[in-house]
């Protein structure tokens, strides 16, 4: 099943834009198409309003800071309407609807556009990767989400309940707050990976099985997949800090420096966990090799004990006519005594040599 999913992803990515002009507005992804839902937060220091947008989309009111939240990126007509309302470039809208787009940041004359991947855990502790696009425009931010899972509840709660400084600052701080929420969720996922790695390390030490190797390989692939979407975020934040765009104030850049520290730490953790996964696989291989060596040692000891016994049995199993021992009354019992003495003697010898 997993191989079929990987093949489907490769097929979608390789054929979706084949023969189409740059800026073509069309959904590229694996999730089921769904009608887009749009909500609008409008706030200032003293007041906050929330609307459901189900008619014509208007540009933002300069008297407020606004958050336009578009949930569902597969509805071409809605995405196109948002683009027309805010004079967004078609190349930008193409990236909004491409769920495979690599994280990036683009600066336009009157807005800053960024693509990110929200990585979070669902109720079953499964890692979910969601396509996110943030567009900073005068007086507000346009947030595009791929699915209905609302991972920005914390930011919206701060707006509604007037927590922190978000209601007192402009749209660039709102852009930062949403980006910071994305980065904070990376910590949660990495903590889950750390716990799984520690459990696998204990399993590889104490009771390695074939399933252990499969678990390690699956986890290593997941870490590499997360690395692909998380590593570019550091470069994005550095570019925002270096930007001279008028929409990004110096005050907000101070907060972005803190986010840069966080994403640097996250990238280091990802690299560490990747090395840990490799190390655990080496531990697994070593433990399996040790188990095989233990088995071979036992078989070698058994074979070493029976070699002289086989030699003696071979001698007295020959059919020569003149073998004096064959005519002794107690020859059979004497030979058994020799067998036992040789076996016990070899066991004592191996024990003293610490081979057992």
Secondary structure by P-SEA (a helix, b strand, c coil): caaaaaaaaaaaaaccccccccccccccccccbbbbbbbbbbbcccbbbbbbcccccccccccbbbbbbbcccccaaaaaaaaaaacccaaaaaaaacccccccccccccbbbbbbbbbbcccccbbbbbbbbbbbcccbbbbbbccccccaaaaaaaaaacccccccccaaaaaaaaaaaaaaaaaaaaaaaaaaaaaaaaaaaccccaaaaaaaaaaaaaaaaaaaaccaaaaaaaaaaacccccccaaaaaaaaaaaaaaaaaaaaaaaaaaaaaaaaaaaaaaaaaaaaaaaaaaaaaaaaaaaaaaaaaaaaccccccccccccaaaaaaaaaaaaaaaaaaaaaaaaccc
